[in-house]
Amino acid sequence: MITLSFSKSILEKLYENLLIAQRLSNIRLYRLAQALIWFAERIAIKEIAKRMGVDAKTIINWIKTFMYRGIDWLTGQHYLGRGRKDKLTYEQKLTLTRLIKDGPEANGFHCGIWNSAMIGEIIWLKFGVTYNFNYLPSLLKKLGFSYQKARFVSDRQEEEKYKAARKEWVEITLPAIIKKAKAENSVVLFGDEVSFAMWGSLSRTWAPIGKQPTVKTKGIRKGLKMFGTIELTGGSFQYQQLLAYELKPKSLRLLKEAKLPIELLELLKGMKNQKYATKQLFLTALGDLVGEQLIINYQSLILQYTETSGRFNGESYVEFLRQLLAYYTGKITLVEDGAPYHGSNIVKAFKLANVDRLTIERLPAFSPDYNPIEKLWKNTKKESTHLKYFKTFEELHNSVVKTFKTYMQDASKTLCVMKQLREDFAITA
């Protein structure tokens, strides 16, 4: 019977590999080295197999392979089972991170968007290394990148100035607004405008594989425009739909079919194709033309067939400010963005006339993320317009208003979009 034995140097290398296996947490290397050490200690193959939980044939194969390939066989096991060895060094990864942050144009590309093919080309050009394009997203995630949508920042101001303005808002301006509101027992409102398209909005949803979901659309480019505010402490929600008024030929035809008196219809023809920015302007012009008594009797019918989508402008914004002053009895601090019409002459005059009750605070430029009502608009579209078909403008209106009414009935739906803000300033209802 032939007996195999290992030299002292081989045995030392086996113990060395055993320690390496422990340091690398490499179970396979540990089992191979330990089995060979036991074999060198004259432990029976069947006993080794029993200890390892394998059959004797496996142990024999390990011994044969070791005798044929030597200690290099174990050395080659050091990183097996621990994923592929990185093609890029640590320093190369740092360089790649910097290149990606610089943007495609800074690296000689005409396109402003990074994609896997472009990044793969940069890696090959700079480091002479190739990657499968399907693996590159995983590599980019490990480097701290994610695939995300960009946002606009003003090109009229320096980046440092922009950052300083945002920092001042968070650390100085907003805390002062909240402190003053508490002292005066006034309400803090966050206001904004929003448009909902009649053609609906698309979103991700679960659907059978290979069958992309479809949504009908009328293709009518008409939008429902709204002003809105949410109140920081109690979460109350106020909104106003922007409506303009115009007597189109179709309006006159529909009013005739609705049995509007002929003499009144003839008078209304004098206002044909004239557009009025607000209900009050329209009713004033209507009263001057036909008299107040006729307006009282037929006002709702006339308004029904003359309403059209309004515009964001100074006149419509003043109407909304009037509504806020009528709803809230005390002082109001309104946080608004820098929309051009906020500084129009008619708005300035209204704010000045109501300065005793209405204080305006302006958000930093290009900082919609500091206005919590933006999140409410996102939630509204999710509930009201995503993947929905609107045959008529009225259906869109009803869907949005239905969601708005839930905000007015359940303040938790508005408070949730201000959760972090309220926690930061220890605000309770």
C-alpha positions, 0 to 999 in steps of 0.5 A, spaced: 500 500 500 502 506 497 503 512 503 503 519 501 506 524 506 507 532 505 514 535 506 515 540 512 514 546 507 508 544 504 505 543 511 507 550 513 504 552 506 497 549 508 497 552 515 498 559 512 492 558 507 488 556 513 490 562 516 488 566 509 482 563 509 480 565 516 482 572 514 478 572 507 472 568 510 473 563 504 470 557 506 472 553 500 479 554 501 478 553 509 475 546 507 480 544 502 486 546 506 483 543 513 482 536 509 489 536 506 492 537 513 488 532 516 490 527 511 497 529 512 496 527 520 494 520 517 487 521 519 483 516 515 479 519 508 472 516 511 473 520 517 475 526 513 469 526 509 465 525 515 468 531 518 467 535 512 460 532 510 462 530 503 463 523 501 470 519 501 470 520 493 470 528 494 476 528 499 480 523 494 479 528 488 481 534 492 488 530 494 489 528 487 488 535 484 493 537 490 498 532 488 497 534 480 497 542 481 500 543 487 500 549 492 498 554 487 491 550 486 490 553 493 493 560 492 488 560 486 482 559 491 483 565 495 478 570 492 474 565 489 466 565 491 468 573 493 465 576 486 470 578 481 476 582 482 475 589 480 477 591 474 479 599 476 483 600 482 481 605 487 484 611 484 481 610 478 474 609 481 476 616 484 478 619 477 472 616 474 467 619 479 470 626 478 469 625 470 462 623 471 461 629 476 464 634 471 458 632 465 458 629 458 460 636 455 466 637 459 469 630 457 468 631 449 461 629 448 456 633 445 450 630 449 448 633 456 446 626 458 450 620 461 448 613 458 452 607 459 455 607 452 458 613 453 461 612 460 463 605 458 467 609 452 470 614 458 472 608 462 476 605 455 479 611 453 482 613 460 483 606 463 484 601 457 478 597 461 472 594 458 465 593 461 459 589 459 454 595 458 449 591 462 453 591 468 455 599 468 449 601 472 451 596 478 458 600 478 455 607 478 451 605 484 457 603 487 460 609 486 454 613 489 450 615 482 443 614 481 439 615 475 435 621 476 431 627 473 435 634 473 432 641 475 433 648 473 437 653 477 438 660 475 443 662 470 442 669 472 446 668 479 452 665 481 451 658 484 454 661 491 449 666 491 443 661 490 446 657 495 447 663 500 439 665 499 437 658 500 441 657 506 438 664 509 431 662 508 432 655 512 436 658 517 434 665 518 427 667 514 423 662 515 424 661 523 423 668 523 416 668 519 414 662 524 416 666 530 412 672 528 406 668 526 406 665 533 407 672 537 401 675 532 397 669 532 397 670 525 396 664 520 402 662 515 400 660 508 404 657 503 401 658 496 402 656 489 398 655 482 397 649 478 395 646 472 391 640 470 391 638 463 385 635 460 389 630 456 390 627 463 397 625 465 401 618 465 404 614 470 407 607 472 402 602 474 402 594 474 400 591 467 401 584 464 408 583 461 408 585 454 402 589 454 403 596 455 397 600 458 394 605 454 389 611 456 384 614 451 385 622 450 381 627 447 387 631 445 384 637 447 390 642 449 385 645 455 388 646 462 384 647 469 388 652 472 388 653 480 390 657 485 391 654 492 394 655 499 395 650 505 396 653 512 402 651 516 398 650 523 392 647 522 392 644 515 386 648 512 386 648 504 383 654 500 383 654 492 380 658 487 379 656 479 381 661 474 375 662 470 375 667 464 368 669 461 367 670 453 361 670 449 363 665 443 358 664 437 357 657 441 355 660 447 350 664 444 347 658 440 347 654 447 344 659 451 338 659 445 337 652 446 337 653 453 331 658 452 334 664 454 329 670 452 330 672 445 330 680 447 336 678 452 340 674 447 340 679 442 343 684 447 348 679 449 350 679 442 353 686 443 358 682 447 360 677 442 367 675 442 369 679 448 373 676 453 373 678 461 379 676 466 374 675 472 367 674 474 366 680 477 369 684 470 364 680 466 358 681 471 359 688 471 359 689 463 353 685 463 350 689 468 351 695 464 349 692 458 342 688 460 341 691 467 341 688 474 334 685 474 335 681 468 342 678 471 339 676 477 334 672 473 339 669 468 346 670 471 347 662 473 345 660 466 349 665 462 355 664 467 354 656 465 355 657 458 360 663 458 365 660 462 372 658 460 379 657 462 382 663 465 390 665 466 395 666 471 395 674 471 395 680 476 387 680 476 386 673 477 391 673 483 388 679 486 381 675 486 384 669 490 387 674 495 380 677 496 378 670 498 383 668 503 382 675 506 375 673 507 376 666 509 381 668 515 379 673 520 386 675 522 393 676 520 395 672 514 403 671 512 403 668 505 409 665 502 409 665 495 414 664 489 417 669 484 411 669 479 412 675 474 404 677 476 406 677 483 409 684 482 404 687 477 401 694 479 394 691 480 397 686 485 402 691 489 396 696 490 392 690 493 397 688 497 399 695 500 391 697 501 391 690 505 398 691 509 395 691 516 392 684 515 396 681 509 404 680 509 408 677 503 414 673 504 418 671 497 421 664 497 428 664 494 429 663 487 428 656 483 426 653 490 420 649 489 422 644 494 421 649 499 414 650 498 410 644 501 404 645 497 408 642 491 407 636 494 400 636 495 399 638 487 403 632 486 399 628 490 393 631 487 395 629 480 396 622 482 389 621 485 385 625 480 389 625 473 394 619 472 392 614 467 385 617 467 380 619 461 377 625 461 371 626 455 369 633 457 373 639 461 367 638 466 369 631 468 377 633 469 374 639 473 370 634 477 375 629 478 380 635 481 375 638 485 373 631 488 380 631 491 380 638 493 374 637 497 378 631 501 383 636 503 378 640 506 374 635 510 381 631 512 386 636 514 391 630 515 392 629 507 395 636 507 399 636 514 402 630 511 406 634 506 408 639 511 410 633 516 418 635 516 417 642 516 412 642 522 417 637 526 423 642 525 419 647 528 415 643 533 408 646 530 402 642 533 395 643 531 
